[in-house]
């Protein structure tokens, strides 16, 4: 769904998220189970919508991702559903565990529910190649490159401000990730502009009469 570079930067951001949250052994197991459930949600809906070459990659200490090729002409609404198929089930399961904890006091399901909700809310952040960021790209930024760059810069500045207030390195990682996406967007806009200029120049040369 995204390039390997996007997946790598997303995974590195995820590492920063996990490192900023001190988890017990049981909650670490819950986190791994949550990641598996998250990726299986993407995988299942991709199959339903006709994605080909579906593959799930589990990378030690980096998390996991699903790579697949969408069918030609697929609706944006289906792409959005594929992105949301990862975090939404995990959030509902986390809420269910927290409700169940009210009735089964000795089982301690609340912490597991909080881990699942935190993991999937993190993935819904409107940043970069996270599920929330990909959804925002389809809804708002598909044909608005400048707006996408401005949004990434705004998020980066906001995360920098949070980092200075909360003294959390995780916000600095998110800020760097957002600034990197903004720079990538600017680079892409420059390449598109140069390509457009080259095409216009070529068309002008073809239209000019030859001089003998």
C-alpha positions in Angstrom: 0.0 0.0 0.0 3.0 2.3 0.7 6.6 2.3 -0.3 9.2 0.4 1.8 10.6 3.8 2.9 7.2 4.8 4.3 6.9 1.5 6.1 10.3 1.9 7.5 9.7 5.3 8.9 6.3 4.2 10.3 8.0 1.3 12.0 10.7 3.6 13.5 8.0 5.9 14.8 6.3 2.9 16.3 9.5 1.9 18.1 9.6 5.4 19.6 6.0 5.0 20.8 6.7 1.6 22.4 9.9 2.9 24.0 8.1 5.8 25.5 5.6 3.5 27.2 6.9 1.2 29.9 5.0 -2.1 29.5 4.9 -5.1 31.8 5.5 -8.6 30.4 1.8 -9.3 30.2 1.1 -6.0 28.4 4.0 -6.6 26.0 2.3 -9.9 25.0 -1.0 -8.0 24.6 0.8 -5.5 22.4 2.1 -8.2 20.1 -1.3 -9.8 19.9 -2.8 -6.4 19.2 -0.3 -5.9 16.3 -1.2 -9.3 14.9 -5.0 -8.5 15.1 -4.3 -5.1 13.5 -2.5 -6.5 10.5 -5.0 -9.3 10.0 -7.7 -6.7 9.8 -6.0 -5.1 6.9 -5.2 -8.5 5.4 -8.8 -9.7 5.5 -10.4 -6.7 4.0 -7.7 -6.5 1.3 -8.8 -10.0 0.2 -12.4 -9.0 0.2 -11.7 -6.0 -2.1 -9.6 -7.9 -4.5 -6.0 -6.9 -3.5 -3.4 -9.1 -5.0 0.0 -10.3 -3.7 -1.0 -9.9 -0.1 1.9 -10.5 2.3 2.3 -9.9 6.0 5.7 -9.0 7.3 6.6 -9.3 11.0 9.9 -7.6 11.7 11.5 -8.1 15.1 11.5 -4.9 17.2 9.9 -3.0 14.3 6.3 -4.2 14.3 4.5 -5.5 11.3 3.0 -4.4 8.0 0.8 -5.8 5.2 2.0 -5.2 1.6 -0.4 -5.7 -1.3 -1.4 -4.4 -4.7 -4.8 -2.8 -5.0 -6.9 -3.6 -8.1 -7.1 -1.1 -10.8 -9.9 1.5 -10.4 -10.6 0.7 -6.8 -12.8 3.3 -5.1 -11.2 5.6 -2.5 -13.9 4.6 0.0 -12.7 1.0 -0.2 -9.1 2.1 0.3 -10.2 4.0 3.4 -12.0 1.0 4.8 -8.9 -1.1 4.3 -6.9 1.4 6.3 -9.5 1.5 9.1 -9.8 -2.3 9.2 -6.6 -2.4 11.2 -7.2 0.0 14.1 -11.1 -0.1 14.5 -11.4 -3.8 15.6 -8.6 -3.3 18.1 -10.2 -0.3 19.6 -13.6 -2.1 20.0 -11.8 -5.1 21.5 -10.0 -2.8 23.9 -13.2 -1.1 25.0 -14.8 -4.6 25.4 -12.0 -5.7 27.7 -12.3 -2.6 29.8 -16.0 -3.1 30.2 -15.4 -6.8 31.0 -12.9 -5.7 33.7 -15.8 -4.1 35.6 -17.4 -7.5 36.0 -14.3 -9.7 36.4 -12.3 -7.8 38.9 -9.5 -10.4 39.5 -8.7 -10.9 35.8 -7.2 -7.4 35.3 -8.4 -6.8 31.8 -8.3 -3.1 32.0 -4.6 -2.8 31.3 -4.8 -5.0 28.2 -7.7 -2.9 27.0 -5.7 0.3 27.4 -2.8 -1.2 25.5 -5.0 -2.2 22.6 -6.8 1.2 22.5 -3.5 3.1 22.8 -1.9 1.1 20.0 -4.7 1.6 17.6 -5.3 5.2 18.5 -1.7 5.8 17.7 -2.2 4.3 14.3 -5.1 6.7 13.7 -2.9 9.8 14.2 -3.1 11.9 11.0 0.7 11.6 10.4 2.7 10.2 7.5 2.0 6.6 6.6 0.1 5.7 9.7 -3.5 4.5 9.0 -4.8 7.9 10.0 -2.3 9.7 7.8 -3.1 7.6 4.8 -6.9 8.2 5.3 -6.3 11.9 5.6 -4.3 11.8 2.4 -7.2 10.3 0.5 -9.8 12.5 2.0 -8.1 15.9 1.8 -4.7 15.8 0.2 -5.0 13.6 -2.9 -4.9 16.6 -5.2 -3.8 19.2 -2.8 0.0 18.8 -2.5 0.5 22.3 -0.9 -2.1 21.6 1.7 -0.5 18.3 2.6 2.9 20.0 3.0 1.4 22.7 5.1 -0.5 20.2 7.3 2.7 18.2 7.9 4.6 21.3 8.9 1.8 22.3 11.2 1.8 18.8 12.9 5.6 19.0 13.2 5.4 22.3 14.9 2.6 21.1 17.2 4.6 18.0 18.2 7.7 20.1 18.8 5.6 22.3 21.2 4.2 19.2 23.0 7.7 17.9 23.4 8.9 21.1 25.0 5.9 21.1 27.4 5.7 17.4 28.3 9.5 16.7 28.0 8.7 13.5 26.0 11.2 12.4 23.4 8.4 10.6 21.6 6.9 13.9 20.5 10.2 14.9 19.0 10.2 11.7 17.0 6.7 12.5 15.7 7.9 16.1 14.9 10.9 14.8 12.9 8.7 12.3 11.1 6.2 15.1 10.1 9.0 17.4 9.0 10.4 14.6 6.9 7.0 14.1 5.2 6.8 17.8 4.5 10.2 17.8 2.9 9.3 14.7 0.9 6.2 16.5 -0.3 8.2 19.6 -1.3 10.6 17.4 -3.2 7.8 15.7 -5.0 6.2 19.0 -5.9 9.5 20.3 -7.3 9.9 17.1 -9.4 6.4 17.4 -10.8 7.0 21.1 -11.7 10.2 20.3 -13.5 8.5 17.5 -15.4 5.7 19.8 -16.4 8.2 22.4 -17.6 10.0 19.8 -19.7 6.7 18.6 -21.3 5.7 22.2 -22.1 9.1 22.9 -23.7 8.9 19.7 -25.7 5.4 20.6 -27.0 6.6 24.1 -28.0 9.5 22.7 -29.9 7.2 20.4 -31.8 4.8 23.2 -32.7 7.5 25.6 -33.9 7.9 25.6 -37.7 11.3 24.4 -38.9 13.6 27.1 -40.4 15.6 26.1 -43.5 
